Amino acid sequence: MKEDAVFLRVSVSADAKCRFSFSDDGKTFTPIGQEFTATAGRWVGAKVGIFAATVRGAQAGAEPGNPDAYADFDWFRVSAP
C-alpha cells in the first residue's frame, strides 16, 4: 500500500483513557487496538517516534524477509487540539 500521507493520533481523556487511531485523510479516524488506561508501568507521559519494520510472512502481501523493504518519512509533527 502506498499513500501520500497517513495521520496517526492518540486521544487521551481526562480520566487517562488512551485510544490510538489512524486516518488517510486527516478527518475520519479508525481506532487501532484497544483503549487502555495510562498507569505507572503501562504508559505515563509520552515518548513519541515513528519507525518502519519489515513484516515476516505473507500478511498483507508482504514479501517474506525482503531486506529492501522500507518506509520513507518526509516529516513528523506532534500537535495538540
N, CA and C of each residue as an Amber inpcrd file, in Angstrom:
protein
   243
   0.8410000  -1.1740000   0.0000000   0.0000000   0.0000000   0.0000000
   0.8860000   1.2370000   0.0000000   0.6580000   2.1300000  -0.9190000
   1.4170000   3.3710000  -0.9700000   0.4480000   4.5350000  -0.9060000
   0.5940000   5.3520000   0.0970000  -0.2520000   6.5190000   0.2880000
   0.6470000   7.7440000   0.3740000   0.1050000   8.9030000   0.0700000
   0.8700000  10.1400000   0.2160000   1.0580000  10.5130000   1.6750000
   0.0400000  10.2340000   2.5010000   0.1280000  10.6110000   3.9100000
  -0.7310000   9.6710000   4.7420000  -0.3260000   9.4810000   5.9610000
  -1.1400000   8.7790000   6.9440000  -1.0780000   9.5940000   8.2280000
  -2.1910000   9.7480000   8.8810000  -2.2870000  10.5220000  10.1160000
  -2.4340000   9.5510000  11.2790000  -1.6180000   9.7340000  12.3030000
  -1.6730000   8.9000000  13.4980000  -2.1140000   9.7770000  14.6530000
  -2.9490000   9.2300000  15.5370000  -3.4720000  10.0410000  16.6340000
  -3.5940000   9.1880000  17.8900000  -3.3120000   9.8040000  19.0190000
  -3.6620000   9.2120000  20.3070000  -4.5270000  10.2370000  21.0260000
  -5.7010000   9.8110000  21.4080000  -6.6200000  10.6630000  22.1610000
  -6.5490000  10.2350000  23.6160000  -6.3830000  11.2000000  24.5080000
  -6.2860000  10.9180000  25.9440000  -7.3680000  11.7200000  26.6530000
  -8.2580000  11.0210000  27.3400000  -9.3480000  11.6970000  28.0510000
  -8.8730000  12.1530000  29.4280000  -9.7000000  12.9400000  30.1070000
  -9.3510000  13.4680000  31.4310000  -9.1230000  12.3560000  32.4520000
  -9.7580000  11.2040000  32.2610000  -9.5720000  10.0920000  33.2000000
  -8.4790000   9.1290000  32.7400000  -7.5610000   9.6010000  31.8870000
  -6.3680000   8.8790000  31.4320000  -6.6650000   7.6970000  30.5200000
  -7.8230000   7.6830000  29.8690000  -8.1340000   6.6520000  28.8790000
  -7.4630000   7.0400000  27.5600000  -6.6880000   6.1230000  27.0030000
  -5.9210000   6.3910000  25.7790000  -6.4500000   5.5320000  24.6440000
  -6.5290000   6.1310000  23.4520000  -7.0090000   5.4100000  22.2800000
  -6.1980000   5.8430000  21.0670000  -5.5480000   4.8890000  20.3870000
  -4.7930000   5.1650000  19.1690000  -5.7080000   4.9930000  17.9610000
  -5.4540000   5.8000000  16.9070000  -6.2200000   5.6820000  15.6720000
  -5.3860000   6.2040000  14.5020000  -5.8740000   5.9340000  13.2800000
  -5.1850000   6.3980000  12.0750000  -6.2050000   6.8770000  11.0540000
  -5.7140000   7.6700000  10.0830000  -6.5670000   8.1950000   9.0230000
  -5.7330000   8.4230000   7.7720000  -6.3560000   8.3020000   6.6110000
  -5.6400000   8.6430000   5.3730000  -6.0400000  10.0190000   4.8480000
  -7.0400000  10.6500000   5.4930000  -7.4440000  11.9870000   5.0630000
  -7.3540000  13.0390000   6.1730000  -7.0040000  12.6220000   7.3870000
  -6.8910000  13.5540000   8.4960000  -8.2200000  13.9630000   9.1000000
  -9.3130000  13.3540000   8.6240000 -10.6480000  13.7110000   9.1020000
 -11.3770000  12.5270000   9.7310000 -11.3680000  11.3940000   9.0500000
 -12.0430000  10.1950000   9.5300000 -10.9910000   9.2430000  10.0770000
 -11.0390000   8.9880000  11.3820000 -10.0390000   8.1570000  12.0450000
 -10.6020000   6.7850000  12.3910000  -9.7740000   5.7590000  12.2220000
 -10.1290000   4.3790000  12.5400000  -9.3350000   3.9430000  13.7640000
 -10.0150000   3.4470000  14.8000000  -9.3030000   3.0010000  16.0050000
  -8.3440000   1.8500000  15.7220000  -7.2230000   1.8350000  16.4530000
  -6.2340000   0.7450000  16.3840000  -6.1370000   0.1510000  17.7800000
  -6.2850000  -1.1490000  17.8950000  -6.1410000  -1.8010000  19.1910000
  -7.2390000  -1.4300000  20.1670000  -6.9970000  -1.7110000  21.4210000
  -7.9730000  -1.4800000  22.4780000  -7.6580000  -0.2100000  23.2570000
  -8.6790000   0.4350000  23.7700000  -8.4880000   1.5630000  24.6710000
  -7.8290000   1.0470000  25.9470000  -6.9510000   1.8570000  26.5360000
  -6.3180000   1.4680000  27.7970000  -6.1660000   2.6820000  28.6840000
  -5.9650000   2.4230000  29.9630000  -5.7660000   3.4980000  30.9320000
  -4.2840000   3.6810000  31.1840000  -3.8140000   4.9190000  31.0650000
  -2.4090000   5.2210000  31.3340000  -2.1720000   5.0970000  32.8320000
  -1.2940000   4.1840000  33.1960000  -0.9370000   3.9750000  34.6050000
   0.5710000   3.7860000  34.6930000   1.1190000   3.9900000  35.8570000
   2.5590000   3.7740000  36.0570000   2.8950000   2.3470000  35.6400000
   3.9300000   2.2010000  34.8340000   4.3260000   0.8840000  34.3400000
   3.6510000   0.4960000  33.0450000   2.5640000   1.1390000  32.6980000
   1.8570000   0.8510000  31.4480000   2.1750000   1.9250000  30.4090000
   1.8920000   3.1800000  30.7440000   2.2260000   4.2930000  29.8580000
   1.8840000   5.5860000  30.5720000   2.8780000   6.3450000  30.9040000
   2.6800000   7.6450000  31.5230000   3.6350000   8.6070000  30.8220000
   3.1390000   9.7540000  30.4260000   3.9560000  10.6760000  29.6540000
   3.9940000  10.2130000  28.2190000   4.9230000  10.7220000  27.4650000
   4.9800000  10.3520000  26.0600000   6.4130000  10.3200000  25.5660000
   6.7250000   9.2710000  24.8680000   7.9460000   9.1670000  24.0750000
   7.4230000   8.8740000  22.6750000   7.4590000   9.8820000  21.8360000
   6.8330000   9.7780000  20.5320000   7.8850000   9.5520000  19.4640000
   7.5990000   8.6580000  18.5560000   8.5010000   8.3950000  17.4520000
   7.7840000   7.6220000  16.3680000   8.4580000   7.4070000  15.2790000
   7.8910000   6.6460000  14.1710000   9.0090000   5.8000000  13.5750000
   8.6850000   4.5920000  13.1750000   9.6860000   3.6930000  12.6250000
   9.0290000   2.7490000  11.6330000   9.8390000   2.0310000  10.9080000
   9.3500000   1.0320000   9.9570000   9.9680000  -0.3070000  10.3130000
   9.2040000  -1.3550000  10.1110000   9.6920000  -2.7080000  10.3660000
   9.2010000  -3.6080000   9.2440000  10.0130000  -4.5250000   8.8170000
   9.5720000  -5.4550000   7.7820000   8.6310000  -6.4690000   8.4010000
   7.7360000  -6.9720000   7.5760000   6.7720000  -7.9850000   8.0150000
   7.2730000  -9.3310000   7.5400000   7.3720000 -10.2500000   8.4400000
   7.7910000 -11.6000000   8.0520000   6.5540000 -12.4460000   7.8550000
   6.4870000 -13.1410000   6.7540000   5.3150000 -13.9460000   6.4460000
   4.5540000 -13.3250000   5.2870000   3.4060000 -13.8770000   5.0210000
   2.6490000 -13.4480000   3.8510000   1.5300000 -12.4710000   4.1990000
   1.5390000 -11.8940000   5.4090000   0.4980000 -10.9450000   5.7690000
   0.5260000  -9.7510000   4.8260000  -0.6350000  -9.3010000   4.4500000
  -0.8050000  -8.0990000   3.6390000   0.0480000  -8.1090000   2.3710000
   0.3130000  -9.2800000   1.8190000   1.0540000  -9.3650000   0.5720000
   2.5370000  -9.0680000   0.7090000   3.0580000  -9.1220000   1.9260000
   4.4720000  -8.8170000   2.1490000   5.3510000  -9.9000000   1.5430000
   6.5080000  -9.4850000   1.1090000   7.4980000 -10.4400000   0.6280000
   8.3250000 -10.8560000   1.8370000   8.2580000 -12.1230000   2.2460000
   8.9570000 -12.5690000   3.4480000  10.4470000 -12.2650000   3.4050000
  10.9330000 -11.6040000   4.4530000  12.3650000 -11.3580000   4.5910000
  12.9520000 -10.4040000   3.5720000  12.1570000  -9.5790000   2.9270000
  12.6600000  -8.6640000   1.9070000  13.5220000  -7.5860000   2.5710000
  14.8460000  -7.6300000   2.3770000  15.7230000  -6.6340000   3.0160000
  15.6130000  -5.2510000   2.3860000  14.9480000  -5.1490000   1.2310000
  14.8080000  -3.8660000   0.5540000  13.5510000  -3.1080000   0.9730000
  12.7330000  -3.6970000   1.8460000  11.5120000  -3.0320000   2.2970000
  11.8830000  -1.8540000   3.2010000  11.1900000  -0.7390000   3.0220000
  11.4800000   0.4420000   3.8360000  10.2810000   1.3780000   3.8230000
  10.3110000   2.3650000   4.6760000   9.3290000   3.4490000   4.6700000
  10.1150000   4.7520000   4.6310000   9.6170000   5.7040000   3.8910000
  10.2820000   6.9900000   3.7380000   9.3970000   8.0550000   4.3710000
   9.8660000   8.6680000   5.4510000   9.1020000   9.6920000   6.1550000
   9.6770000  11.0580000   5.8180000   8.8720000  11.9070000   5.2160000
   9.3150000  13.2580000   4.8800000   9.2800000  14.1830000   6.0870000
   8.2920000  14.0050000   6.9550000   8.1930000  14.8380000   8.1460000
   7.3390000  14.1390000   9.1810000   7.4660000  14.6110000  10.3920000
   6.7270000  14.0700000  11.5280000   6.3950000  15.2430000  12.4310000
   5.1320000  15.4510000  12.7280000   4.7160000  16.6020000  13.5250000
   3.8430000  16.1350000  14.6870000   4.0690000  16.7170000  15.8490000
   3.2500000  16.4610000  17.0230000   2.4440000  17.7320000  17.2710000
   1.1300000  17.5910000  17.4060000   0.2910000  18.7550000  17.6570000
  -0.7810000  18.4240000  18.6790000  -1.3040000  19.4410000  19.2860000
  -2.3870000  19.3040000  20.2670000  -3.6170000  19.9860000  19.6950000
  -4.8040000  19.5120000  20.0620000  -6.0310000  20.1200000  19.5330000
  -6.2180000  21.5530000  19.9930000
